[in-house]
């Protein structure tokens, strides 16, 4: 599981952990808190492709439905199926068991435009 | 995903410190900084269904009408009959516009023959003040109309264990019938306690002076161990208030009813009195017709093109307000969603929706466009959940 300090962040509160050509996608604790109890997660399925700037899926809470933005392009290689039965893991452990999906990308450069953990946490304290 | 929190210019209720002390997530709700939850909406929802919860509803509007024409005025603006109510009685009513749309849904409390209290939605408070002043001046009604919202506070205590708790506090309160209230003189202030609520559970709502609010909460909760594993009462936010009312099939202003949605289509006929002529002192022409009556009578006799229904959804995706509803596999649009939630009590997704009368029979099979996907849905009778 990624260490939060190794993740990169968007202003729309997704986190991305890049390791080689694999990008793990999640949402931050701040986002999980704002959304309130997550009731359903639907990420694009394994084998589906994502264009840079596409939505990688949706996260639903008691209150609302939110798109998960993804600045990386690539192919989905894994989805966190454990969230089907326990979507609440996104609330309780968003950087660990609450990760959403993984993609394989040919271009990790979008990472450069994202915030590091310190910048993000200063901007969006929990 | 987008999230916003700007809480700089928001009004605070007298329980603001209480919310902060209990770890509330505060949000802007119609200009008031209100608790969305104190940790988990779902946990709070279950807490109310299983034991009890305490809600700050001080943001709701509270008006007093006092004087010789107060009753006649209320019969003019309310769809429900106010004449003939008894002291200590409460009635749920609509306040309609001339077209039969809903300006607000309210509770009217009769304190005495010439004195009434009204509780309205926070979002509609200023609109109603304007409307009431216009009607008052137009018809020359003589009474005093006062907005007591910010001078008072209001809490709701709801859940199956609440009346037992209230019996420790007053022997009279548990004997109150539904939609009745009593006024208790506590040491420092008068409090109004009613057997009403918006969760589908038994319970009370309490109106009290703002200055006394913090002390009152202490008094109410002095026998409650809030840190116990299963406390009788916990503070509950607006998030669970919404999911609780939705399971109970209750309309929420801005969702099931608004200025363009009428109470006949919403299935709220019980709150409309088409013949207010039982007043022996005044002719029906004089006070018997309320604002919006002509339109509502027409809806009633001719039927409305759509009805508010309950929907059970297949799958685990929630429907949201404004989503379109189709029949016959998606060919024809037959309605729209007003509220939807993944029901914590029932463990499935439910929604309320307006559906064309040809498709609103119980058992009708429909489809909801959820954006990325469509969900099958079936019309079911409201409410979704009834307390045992």
Interface residues (C-beta under 8 A of the other chain):
Chain A: X12 X13 X14 X27 X30 X31 X33 X34 X35 X36 X37 X39 X40 X42 X58 X59 X60 X62 X63 X64 X65 X66 X67 X68 X69 X88 X91
Chain B: X1 X2 X3 X5 X25 X36 X37 X40 X41 X42 X239 X243 X316 X317 X318 X320 X341 X342 X344 X371 X372 X373
